[in-house]
């Protein structure tokens, strides 16, 4: 139990550092999403990424937008330094977890960080969730609901489609990004 708490605190500290690094890169632009992109890699385990409202606007102005891209970790314009590996001891402990245990740990960390106010200066529709490298939609949706609650769930669920009920369209209209 004590080991799990120490691991969780270490992970929260690392996520907090990653978030501040991303915020520093974004300058004064607000984020529309913060994703822990799970990477099956012994040195990083996950790579935090984000997109700014400015990035969303720029992509639409270029008219080369494919809606799912806007929510893909590989398309995000900001990421933490992936070459800053976790401490070896933490990596060893994380690698001993199953994928499901790791997901639950990350969700718990993000829920607690959100409750602590880490993300409170972002837009109200701000999405925080876990993305799996193998494009596992279940973990994206489960983590979104667990971390963000039911607010914007209908919009988030349709985020990758060009519909009025899409979170992408909600952001574009509300923040005059077109």
NULOLUM-820800 format. One record per residue (C-alpha): residue in three letters; x, y, z. Coordinates in pm, 1 decimal, m for minus. Example, Ala and Ser with C-alpha at 12.3 -4.5 7.8 and 13.67 -1.06 7.14 Angstrom:
BEGIN
resn;u;v;w
ALA;1230.0;m450.0;780.0
SER;1367.0;m106.0;714.0
REM end
This chain:
BEGIN
resn;u;v;w
UNK;0.0;0.0;0.0
UNK;279.1;240.4;96.1
UNK;465.1;154.1;m226.7
UNK;151.8;229.3;m433.2
UNK;107.1;567.4;m262.8
UNK;471.2;656.5;m321.7
UNK;440.5;548.2;m685.4
UNK;123.7;754.9;m728.4
UNK;286.7;1062.7;m576.0
UNK;590.0;1018.1;m803.9
UNK;362.7;989.1;m1106.9
UNK;159.0;1294.5;m1005.9
UNK;478.1;1495.8;m967.2
UNK;599.5;1384.9;m1311.0
UNK;261.5;1466.6;m1472.7
UNK;254.9;1805.1;m1297.5
UNK;605.3;1882.1;m1429.8
UNK;503.0;1772.8;m1779.6
UNK;191.8;1991.3;m1767.0
UNK;391.6;2297.1;m1662.0
UNK;640.8;2229.8;m1940.6
UNK;354.8;2217.5;m2192.3
UNK;201.2;2536.1;m2048.5
UNK;535.4;2711.4;m2081.5
UNK;549.9;2609.3;m2449.0
UNK;194.0;2727.2;m2511.7
UNK;264.9;3077.7;m2381.8
UNK;m64.2;3251.7;m2315.8
UNK;m269.0;3021.0;m2544.4
UNK;m521.7;2807.9;m2367.4
UNK;m529.6;2433.0;m2413.2
UNK;m828.8;2238.2;m2540.0
UNK;m692.6;1901.2;m2437.4
UNK;m429.4;1726.2;m2225.0
UNK;m364.4;1364.4;m2314.9
UNK;m144.3;1104.7;m2155.4
UNK;m47.9;912.2;m2467.5
UNK;50.5;569.0;m2346.1
UNK;372.8;454.8;m2511.3
UNK;494.0;99.4;m2485.2
UNK;849.2;204.7;m2420.9
UNK;1057.5;123.9;m2116.9
UNK;1194.0;472.2;m2067.8
UNK;884.0;690.9;m2096.7
UNK;570.7;475.3;m2040.0
UNK;354.3;770.2;m2144.1
UNK;400.9;1098.3;m2325.6
UNK;184.4;1394.8;m2222.7
UNK;62.3;1598.5;m2519.3
UNK;m170.5;1894.9;m2567.3
UNK;m330.8;2111.5;m2831.3
UNK;m395.4;2485.1;m2805.5
UNK;m698.0;2670.8;m2934.2
UNK;m457.0;2854.2;m3166.1
UNK;m342.5;2522.5;m3313.3
UNK;m706.3;2426.8;m3370.3
UNK;m767.9;2758.4;m3548.5
UNK;m450.2;2730.9;m3758.8
UNK;m544.4;2385.4;m3881.8
UNK;m887.4;2503.0;m3989.7
UNK;m747.7;2808.4;m4163.7
UNK;m518.2;2583.1;m4368.2
UNK;m831.7;2391.0;m4474.1
UNK;m645.7;2062.4;m4450.6
UNK;m839.5;1934.8;m4153.5
UNK;m940.7;1579.4;m4090.6
UNK;m1139.7;1588.4;m3764.8
UNK;m987.1;1280.3;m3597.7
UNK;m640.6;1434.8;m3640.3
UNK;m727.8;1713.3;m3399.7
UNK;m759.3;1457.3;m3120.4
UNK;m461.7;1241.2;m3206.8
UNK;m149.8;1258.8;m2991.9
UNK;67.5;1259.8;m3303.5
UNK;m108.3;1577.2;m3424.9
UNK;m84.9;1774.7;m3102.5
UNK;135.9;2079.6;m3129.1
UNK;274.7;2055.8;m2776.4
UNK;440.8;1774.6;m2590.3
UNK;663.6;1735.9;m2291.0
UNK;1024.9;1641.4;m2337.7
UNK;1003.4;1273.9;m2426.0
UNK;1376.8;1240.6;m2374.7
UNK;1340.2;1302.7;m2002.2
UNK;1297.1;944.6;m1880.8
UNK;1135.0;847.5;m1555.8
UNK;1362.9;737.3;m1275.1
UNK;1466.9;374.9;m1317.3
UNK;1299.9;268.2;m992.4
UNK;964.0;413.9;m1105.4
UNK;998.7;255.7;m1449.9
UNK;1065.2;m81.9;m1288.6
UNK;751.0;m50.4;m1072.4
UNK;536.2;69.2;m1364.0
UNK;656.5;m213.0;m1586.6
UNK;545.8;m461.6;m1323.6
UNK;185.6;m335.8;m1361.3
UNK;m60.6;m470.9;m1615.7
UNK;m196.5;m228.2;m1876.3
UNK;m521.9;m209.2;m1681.4
UNK;m343.6;m134.5;m1352.5
UNK;m134.2;133.4;m1520.5
UNK;m446.3;291.7;m1672.2
UNK;m619.9;298.2;m1334.2
UNK;m312.2;451.9;m1171.8
UNK;m290.3;723.7;m1438.1
UNK;m664.9;793.9;m1415.4
UNK;m639.7;822.8;m1037.3
UNK;m343.2;1060.5;m1069.2
UNK;m523.1;1281.1;m1323.4
UNK;m843.6;1286.7;m1116.3
UNK;m650.8;1398.3;m809.0
UNK;m452.8;1660.1;m1002.6
UNK;m775.3;1797.5;m1150.2
UNK;m932.4;1808.3;m804.2
UNK;m620.4;1990.7;m678.9
UNK;m683.2;2260.2;m942.9
UNK;m392.8;2190.3;m1178.5
UNK;m608.5;2239.4;m1489.9
UNK;m850.1;2505.2;m1363.9
UNK;m722.5;2794.5;m1577.9
UNK;m800.9;2614.2;m1902.9
UNK;m1126.0;2645.1;m2096.6
UNK;m1438.2;2488.8;m1938.0
UNK;m1457.1;2225.3;m2214.5
UNK;m1096.7;2123.0;m2149.9
UNK;m1053.3;1747.6;m2198.5
UNK;m817.0;1532.2;m1997.9
UNK;m785.6;1164.3;m2083.8
UNK;m558.2;873.4;m2168.4
UNK;m489.4;771.8;m2524.7
UNK;m359.0;426.8;m2598.9
UNK;m90.5;383.7;m2864.4
UNK;m298.5;105.4;m3019.6
UNK;m597.4;338.4;m3061.6
UNK;m805.0;174.1;m2790.5
UNK;m1122.7;383.5;m2788.5
UNK;m1249.3;218.2;m2469.6
UNK;m970.4;357.9;m2251.9
UNK;m1012.7;704.8;m2406.4
UNK;m1382.2;714.0;m2327.7
UNK;m1355.8;545.2;m1987.7
UNK;m1073.1;774.8;m1875.8
UNK;m1257.1;1084.7;m2002.3
UNK;m1568.2;997.2;m1798.7
UNK;m1370.6;904.6;m1488.4
UNK;m1162.3;1224.9;m1493.1
UNK;m1400.3;1484.0;m1639.3
UNK;m1738.0;1349.8;m1532.3
UNK;m2040.9;1371.1;m1761.2
UNK;m1991.0;1734.1;m1864.3
UNK;m1932.3;1750.3;m2238.5
UNK;m1944.0;1370.7;m2261.3
UNK;m2189.2;1377.6;m2557.6
UNK;m1970.9;1633.7;m2732.6
UNK;m1649.0;1447.0;m2655.9
UNK;m1791.5;1117.9;m2779.9
UNK;m1850.9;1281.1;m3119.2
UNK;m1530.2;1488.0;m3120.6
UNK;m1386.8;1315.1;m3429.5
UNK;m1684.6;1384.3;m3654.3
UNK;m1803.1;1696.2;m3833.5
UNK;m2136.6;1732.2;m3657.6
UNK;m2296.0;2009.0;m3454.3
UNK;m2280.6;1780.3;m3150.9
UNK;m1903.1;1744.1;m3179.4
UNK;m1667.8;1890.8;m2920.1
UNK;m1451.6;2012.3;m3209.2
UNK;m1742.7;2214.1;m3351.1
UNK;m1845.4;2337.8;m3007.2
UNK;m1492.6;2476.6;m2956.0
UNK;m1474.4;2625.4;m3305.2
UNK;m1806.1;2806.9;m3267.1
UNK;m1775.8;2914.9;m2904.8
UNK;m1424.7;3055.9;m2943.6
UNK;m1476.2;3200.4;m3296.4
UNK;m1200.4;2987.1;m3444.4
UNK;m1335.8;2970.4;m3801.3
REM end
